[in-house]
Amino acid sequence: MATYPNGLRGRLVRPHEEPPPGRHLLGRIAFLDHHRPPAVRDGVADMGVHLARDERALVTEVWETDAPPTSGMYQDLVYAHDGEYLFCAGQIPEGGSYREPVREAYDAAFDLISELGYPHVIRIWHFINDINRANADGMEIYRDFCLGRAEAVDRRLGPAGEMPAATGIGSLGGGISWYLLASRSGRIRHLENPLQVPAPSYPHRYGPRPPKFARATSLSPPGLDGAGDVFVAGTASILGHETIHEGDVAKQCDVTLANMAKVLSRENLLAHGIDDGRTLKDLRLVKVYLRREEDLEAVRSACAEAFSDTAEIVYFTVDICRSDLLVEIEGIAPRAPA
Ligand SMILES: C=C(O[C@@H]1C=C(C(=O)O)C=C[C@H]1O)C(=O)O
């Protein structure tokens, strides 16, 4: 039995793979060639995200913990919690405008988090169909989404409210699918990247309200001064607030990897008061998103060189939040086992 419940771990598995003995499934996200609404399935909080173009790309992300979870539905959200961690997932149906439904979905999640008592949000993922297309009012869907999210966050946390590492990426259908992880007692610290303007401070040219997320979030057990598990947000070829190397996927990849390395670096962790440091070789559960299928080999070879041989890496061909971005990467650098 683990003494501190830092037994949260994400893994990529084949569909229907069971957790190892003594471990329990807190949540399951299946990346499919269609979407599947959030529900409790076979006792597990489950959702399917339309991210795979064909059967070869099917993969399932599971979140396992040490304690048996309780699962259920709250409004349209499916959730499960084990006393230390909460997993929650929802889908917003396709529609002409997302501002209001995103606000409502975030409201429901904030309510659930406070009712169940998991105040520290660790990580959020959003998969947004037609992310670069215009909504019914002519606003880009990503901007429309950011507007609803910013309003919900302002209302709950105030304008300076801090949000965790996130991903806001395209999908192939199903409106907006999203999920989050939160903790009860773990220590959460949100990290920025000195090479990038914090996303909540992006200028107005990127939309009426900025994206609210941190570049990374660290989760440590109480009493541990080090970084714990570091969840790195979806990262792209952005320096300052500007996209760099438009049209050149190899160079975009380099800048993306350099951004991730910078966030994880000892220098950056120390600047955030954390006596620790990580490198790209520590990253696990790496998800790579590329806009154009034809860039796969170039991106794959850059990633093979940058990441550890033992890292799980998956590739999805989807649109990215800015139409000039060709690649985006995220990952998790877990703390060394005690
Ligand atoms: C790539 C960027 O943003 C993307 C959008 C996010 C969001 O809106 O939640 C989070 C990370 C990335 O997936 C960026 O702005 O650097």
The ligand as an SDF file (V2000), in Angstrom:
LIG
                    3D

 16 16  0  0  0  0  0  0  0  0999 V2000
   -0.3920   25.9760  -28.0930 C   0  0  0  0  0  0  0  0  0  0  0  0
   -1.0170   26.8210  -27.2860 C   0  0  0  0  0  0  0  0  0  0  0  0
   -2.2350   26.6690  -26.7360 O   0  0  0  0  0  0  0  0  0  0  0  0
   -2.9900   25.4860  -26.8400 C   0  0  0  0  0  0  0  0  0  0  0  0
   -4.3230   25.7830  -26.2480 C   0  0  0  0  0  0  0  0  0  0  0  0
   -4.5970   25.5550  -24.9120 C   0  0  0  0  0  0  0  0  0  0  0  0
   -5.9070   25.9450  -24.3110 C   0  0  0  0  0  0  0  0  0  0  0  0
   -6.5920   26.7930  -24.8830 O   0  0  0  0  0  0  0  0  0  0  0  0
   -6.2730   25.3910  -23.2500 O   0  0  0  0  0  0  0  0  0  0  0  0
   -3.6340   24.9370  -24.0850 C   0  0  0  0  0  0  0  0  0  0  0  0
   -2.4540   24.4980  -24.6290 C   0  0  0  0  0  0  0  0  0  0  0  0
   -2.3500   24.3450  -26.0870 C   0  0  0  0  0  0  0  0  0  0  0  0
   -3.0400   23.1560  -26.4060 O   0  0  0  0  0  0  0  0  0  0  0  0
   -0.3390   28.0920  -26.8980 C   0  0  0  0  0  0  0  0  0  0  0  0
   -1.0400   29.0830  -26.7550 O   0  0  0  0  0  0  0  0  0  0  0  0
    0.8970   28.0730  -26.7170 O   0  0  0  0  0  0  0  0  0  0  0  0
  1  2  2  0
  2  3  1  0
  2 14  1  0
  3  4  1  0
  4  5  1  0
  4 12  1  0
  5  6  2  0
  6  7  1  0
  6 10  1  0
  7  8  2  0
  7  9  1  0
 10 11  2  0
 11 12  1  0
 12 13  1  0
 14 15  2  0
 14 16  1  0
M  END
$$$$
